[in-house]
């Protein structure tokens, strides 16, 4: 998907605007606090249904206003059967007072964020994304599940069912008196759902790991050759989940929640038997995360889905070599890119001349202004 246009009203410090973007590269620059990240945040809402900076909708609504609205037009990848390109209209609004969220697709109300997410895959690369390597298993599980959701349509509702089963099982574990028969009933349902979730995760992970391995082969460095990437389902596969739960029933009763299952899954990154977070330099960790994000895009491209990448202030995190690596590979993927910077970007610093089709925007006090670009890179 590519975001062709965006309308914003009462979102953070951004002035009401109607913007048109390049389906390829969009460069946004301005001083700190001018509204660059807020623009990416608004775009992210259409594909994530939330802010990638924090969790409260209220925080993004302009002070004194009760409702913010974001509306965009996205262009799906070309349909080879029909030989034409269609455009979908996506809308997100949130009433802060009533806490009501309204989602719209082509003028019709929809009632699940997954509908928007499936139509507009968005991947964010900002300073917080490096926690995929340095953070806990939850970050890596979320990284994998985003990919599984976009590859396997059945994953979203199945994972929701599994999470409800975990919640119900936890209630039983936390109760003062545990009915073993009732717990066994929940266990059977939980094991069945968990194994279905695991099969989908493992299938997509195998595709991801295979593509990542090919990408790492292009990186010159001993660390890339000896990196080990494994998927851990959340329990010992040799025993199976049912046996694992039975063995650790007393332990789970003591802590009052589920200790084994897909809620404990992880993508384990190891180097000579030690975690990458322990041994890799900050630069190596950043490089690895970038390659993992690019590999996500490559997997979806193989399934005829285009990812829109939001790159926030990567100049502060990456040197020029890695910025060029990221920018050029994203262009090779055919991805739409939104990239922010404090200083006006020079496209030739990121792409070989001539640069790809692009648009340039300046942000000042929340107001975006499109600037003219050279003929070689201007949008048509």
Rosetta blueprint (number, residue, H / E / L):
1 X L
2 X E
3 X E
4 X E
5 X E
6 X E
7 X E
8 X E
9 X E
10 X L
11 X E
12 X L
13 X L
14 X L
15 X L
16 X L
17 X E
18 X E
19 X E
20 X E
21 X L
22 X L
23 X L
24 X L
25 X E
26 X E
27 X E
28 X E
29 X E
30 X L
31 X L
32 X L
33 X L
34 X L
35 X L
36 X H
37 X H
38 X H
39 X H
40 X H
41 X H
42 X H
43 X H
44 X H
45 X H
46 X H
47 X H
48 X H
49 X L
50 X L
51 X L
52 X L
53 X L
54 X L
55 X L
56 X L
57 X H
58 X H
59 X H
60 X H
61 X E
62 X L
63 X L
64 X L
65 X L
66 X L
67 X E
68 X E
69 X E
70 X E
71 X E
72 X E
73 X E
74 X E
75 X E
76 X L
77 X L
78 X L
79 X E
80 X L
81 X L
82 X L
83 X L
84 X E
85 X L
86 X L
87 X E
88 X E
89 X E
90 X E
91 X E
92 X E
93 X E
94 X E
95 X E
96 X L
97 X L
98 X L
99 X L
100 X E
101 X E
102 X E
103 X E
104 X E
105 X E
106 X L
107 X L
108 X E
109 X E
110 X E
111 X L
112 X L
113 X H
114 X H
115 X H
116 X H
117 X H
118 X H
119 X H
120 X L
121 X L
122 X E
123 X E
124 X E
125 X E
126 X L
127 X H
128 X H
129 X H
130 X H
131 X H
132 X H
133 X H
134 X H
135 X L
136 X L
137 X H
138 X H
139 X H
140 X H
141 X H
142 X H
143 X H
144 X H
145 X H
146 X H
147 X H
148 X H
149 X H
150 X H
151 X H
152 X L
153 X L
154 X L
155 X H
156 X H
157 X H
158 X H
159 X H
160 X H
161 X H
162 X H
163 X H
164 X H
165 X H
166 X H
167 X H
168 X H
169 X H
170 X H
171 X H
172 X H
173 X H
174 X H
175 X L
176 X L
177 X L
178 X L
179 X L
180 X H
181 X H
182 X H
183 X H
184 X H
185 X H
186 X H
187 X H
188 X H
189 X H
190 X H
191 X H
192 X H
193 X H
194 X H
195 X H
196 X H
197 X H
198 X H
199 X H
200 X H
201 X H
202 X H
203 X H
204 X H
205 X H
206 X H
207 X H
208 X H
209 X H
210 X H
211 X H
212 X H
213 X H
214 X H
215 X H
216 X H
217 X L
218 X L
219 X L
220 X L
221 X L
222 X H
223 X H
224 X H
225 X H
226 X L
227 X E
228 X E
229 X E
230 X E
231 X E
232 X E
233 X L
234 X L
235 X L
236 X L
237 X L
238 X L
239 X L
240 X L
241 X H
242 X H
243 X H
244 X H
245 X H
246 X H
247 X H
248 X L
249 X H
250 X H
251 X H
252 X H
253 X H
254 X H
255 X H
256 X L
257 X L
258 X L
259 X L
260 X L
261 X L
262 X H
263 X H
264 X H
265 X L
266 X E
267 X E
268 X E
269 X E
270 X E
271 X E
272 X L
273 X L
274 X E
275 X E
276 X H
277 X H
278 X H
279 X H
280 X L
281 X L
282 X H
283 X H
284 X H
285 X H
286 X H
287 X H
288 X H
289 X H
290 X H
291 X H
292 X H
293 X H
294 X H
295 X H
296 X H
297 X H
298 X H
299 X H
300 X H
301 X H
302 X H
303 X L
304 X L
305 X L
306 X L
307 X L
308 X E
309 X E
310 X E
311 X E
312 X L
313 X L
314 X H
315 X H
316 X H
317 X L
318 X L
319 X L
320 X H
321 X H
322 X H
323 X H
324 X H
325 X H
326 X H
327 X H
328 X H
329 X H
330 X H
331 X H
332 X H
333 X H
334 X L
335 X L
336 X E
337 X E
338 X E
339 X E
340 X E
341 X E
342 X L
343 X L
344 X L
345 X L
346 X L
347 X H
348 X H
349 X H
350 X L
351 X L
352 X L
353 X L
354 X L
355 X L
356 X L
357 X L
358 X E
359 X E
360 X E
361 X E
362 X E
363 X E
364 X E
365 X L
366 X L
367 X E
368 X E
369 X E
370 X E
371 X E
372 X L
373 X L
374 X L
375 X L
376 X L
377 X L
378 X L
379 X L
380 X L
